[in-house]
Each structure stands twice: as structure tokens, then as C-alpha cells.
Amino acid sequence: QVQLKESGGGLVQPGGSLTLTCTTSGFALKDWGMSWYRQAPGKERQLVAFIASTGYMTNYGDGVKGRFTVSRNNYGNTVYLQMNNLKPEDTATYYCARSGTPRYWGQGTQVTVTS
């Protein structure tokens, strides 16, 4: 079955960096676009980044352009989110998701940015 598992979250100071990893199984990653979303308490889930199946096209949500970079390793069945210059407003639970219907989600990993 399709499984997505995020890792790499944690506590970081403003200006710091984290790299999130989404480890996938149960499907051929090379055939699917993948996304990162985040959800802060009391807020709606929002798109952070999208990467096409080949990795040649990416899109980013508002507020993260220039700071976050999404990438993928189709052979290693992993998708990454490199986050630099983190801000307190980046604090959220981060989820990876497989595009398409139905949309599959991981369980999320918590990122907390605080001094």
C-alpha cells in the first residue's frame, strides 16, 4: 500500500535551517508529482512546495520562495524539503503528499521555530 513518512522536523532558532525527508513506498515515485504542505494550529493546511514527477518543475507557496527548496530522488524513493532562514511563522506540522486522486498523506513532522 502507499505509504509516506516524513522525518527531519525539530526545534530550531530563527535563521536556522532544517531538511525534511519524505520516504515513500508502495508505488513508483517516478510517476507522481509530490507536494509539501504545512498546517499551523488553528489555520488551514497550505501548500508549501510542489515538484513534478521528473523534478524539472517546482512551485512554491507564498512566504517560502527563496528560502525553501524542494527536491527528489526517484531512485531512493525520497522527497526533500530544504528550509533555510527559518522564521517563527514557519512553525507548523509539515506533511508530504502524493498528487492525484485519492491524495495520500504522511503523518506529518513538527517544525518549531523559536528563540
N, C-alpha and C positions, 0 to 999 in steps of 0.2 A: 504494500500500500504506500501511497505518497506520504512522505514524512519530511518535515522541515524542522531544523533545530538551530536556534540562534545561540550564540555564545559571545563572550568578549565584553559584556557590559560591566559596569562598575561605577565607582565613585572617583571623580576627577575634579581638579580645580579649574576655574575659568582660564581659558587659554590653552588648556591641555588637549591631549589627543587620545582617541581610542579607535581600535579597529574591531568592528563586529564581523562575525563569521556566521554564515548560514550554511549548514551542512545538510545536503539533500539526499534522499534515497527513494527508491520505488518508482522512479521514472527517469527518462533520458533528459538530463538537464539541458543539453544542447538544443532541444526542440522547443524550449519555452522561454518567454520573457519572464523576468523576475523583478520584484519590487521590494523596497523597504518602506515601511510605514512606521509612524510613531503615534502614541496616544498618551497625553498627559492627563492627570486626574481632572475630571470634570470637563474635559474637552473631547471633541470628536477626533477620531483617528484621521490622520492626514498623511498624504503621500510625501515621502522624503526623496526617493530616487527610484528610477526605473532603468533597467538595462535590457536591451533586446537580446534575443537568443544568441546572436553571433558576438555580441559585445560591442558592436560598432556604433550603436546608437544608445545614448543615455539622455535622460531628462531628470531635472531636479525640481523639488518643491521650493516654494518661496522661503527665503530666510536661510537656506543652506548652500545656495550656489556659491562657488568659490571656496567653500570650506569643506564640503563633503565630496567624496569620490566613490562611486560605485564601480565594482569590477567583478569579474567572474573567472573561474577556472572550470570549464566544462569537463575536462578530463578528471579533475579532482572532485567534481560534484559539489563545488562550493561557490558561494557568492559572498562578496565582501562589501563592507561599508567603512571606508576610512574617514574618520571625523577629526578635523583639525580646528584649532581656535574655538574650542567649545565654549558655549555661553550658558548661563543658568536657564535660559528659556529652551535649551535643548533637552532639559530634563524630561524624561518620558520613558515609557516602555516601548522598545523598538521590536518590530515584527518583520520577518521576511514573508513574502507571499509569492505563490506561483500564479502567473496570469492565466486567464481563461475561465471557463465555467465548468464545474464549480471552482471557486478560488480556494486554494489551500493556504493555510496559515501555520506558522510556527507558534510556539507557546510564548515567545517574547523574551527579551532580556532587558533588564533595567539599567538605564543610564542616568546617573545623578551628577549634576554639575553644580558644585557649591564650594565656597571658600571656607 
